Amino acid sequence: AEVFGAEFARRLAEAAGNASSAVAGTIDFVAETETFKAAKRATASGLNKAAESVGQSQVVRSAVAKHLGSLTDQANVRVAEKERSEALSRQALDLQRRRLDQHAKDIEE
C-alpha cells in the first residue's frame, strides 16, 4: 500500500472482490443448468458402477481380507499386551496386600 498509495490498494481490493463475486455467480449459474446436473448424475452413476465392479474383483476382495486380517492381528497383539499387563498388575497388587497384611500383624504385636 505504501509504494502505490492507499487509493490504489483500495481500488485493487475492490476489483478483486468484484471479480470474485462474478466468478461465484458464474459457478452458481453453471451448477443450476440441466447439462451440469445431468453430467453430475452420470458421473455419480458411473463411479457407483465402477466401485461395485471393483468391489467384486477377487484382487480387491483378497486385499480387503488381508487388511482386515492385519487389523485383527494388531488387535490380538494389543489384547495380549493388556492381558500381560493385567497379570503383572495383579501380581503387584497381591504382593502389596501381603505386605500390608504383614505390616498390620507387626503393628498388632
Buried (B, 14 or more C-beta within 10 A) or exposed (E): EEEEEEEEEEEEEEEEEEEEEEEEEEEEEEEEEEEEEEEEEEEEEEEEEEEEEEEEEEEEEEEEEEEEEEEEEEEEEEEEEEEEEEEEEEEEEEEEEEEEEEEEEEEEE
